[in-house]
């Protein structure tokens, strides 16, 4: 019999009563669709209006784990479910390229967060399984995965040195989550349940914009990109852009956040015009990181931090201007572009989206030239 999902209830967690006359409430679709080889591992939460939402694993194929993905269904009573067409989370292109499975979803602050098992390899010798996280505004579409898994197997020959999988995340409080997960030994023969704490941190950062603030009819629009890397990641002039080279490996962030101050992941909470200093906030997972921050046409700022409290702070220094072509160093190439754009205004034919307007005043002038000259030969990371 193919895997199916059933519905049972209990008043105490010990004695369980089958519902729906003991029949499954969710079954494989059949007919060659994406979950025709089985459905399992349903995760159900109330929808807030009397019904329920379920994320479940569907599989096709006959490999060791199966070509699995995560589907979505809704119900008014917990017994009759309507499936969303197609999976809502599928295999990626790196560590979870073999498939995704066993979702655990929490809604917090208007967003949905999903922890899931991801794997690569299809035989016992090849298989690699870890736990990742993704977020979505509606719990159905546009799930944004973190680049790397958030929990991986331990090194050595311990109880979870073969794989970690099947996350189940529970809210202990408004600020702390606990994850129960399955750890498998190095022989992939025995599994046990482990526990990990998932603590979100409100990171408060300050940074000086060397070129000054950028006025906009709707307020200051300051595009920022914040990246969190593993503390062992090498970040230098060769790796920081994340481009693979013939002799160096790309630096891949664990988490990436973007915003303009009024939209996106990053919120600007304070602006001090006298010093061109901004304060921003972004919610990130706790832990040790290498953090980078950049705005268009600046060099990249780097700081090493350990985020352990509910509110952590970091001073990202000064974002140096003059990086016209958004590479890793301010060189003659940037000067050439500035000369080409010199004296242009925002309505000019050579404006190029203001790539040389470092002070954000709507025109390319001697002030922009001075900023570039001041930082000539400087490079990322700062």
Secondary structure, 3 states (H helix, E strand, C coil): CCECECCEECCCCCCCEECHHHCCCECCCCCCCCCCCEEEEEEEEECCCCCEEEEEEEEECCCCCCEEEEEEEEECCCCCEEECCCCCECCCCCCCCCEEEEEEEEEECCEEEEEEEEEECCCCCCCEEEEEEEEECCCCCCCEECCCCCECCCCCCCCCCCEEEEEEEEECCCCCEEEEEEEECCCCCCEEEEEEEECEEEEEEEEEECCCCCCCCCCCCCCEEEEEECCCCCCCCCCCCCCCCCCCCCCCCCEEEEECECCECCEEEEEECCCCEEEEEEEEECEEEEEEEECCCECCEEEEEEECCCEEEEEEEEECECCCCCCCECCHHHHHHHHHHCCCECCCCCCHHHCCCCCCCCECCHHHHHHHHHCCCCECCC
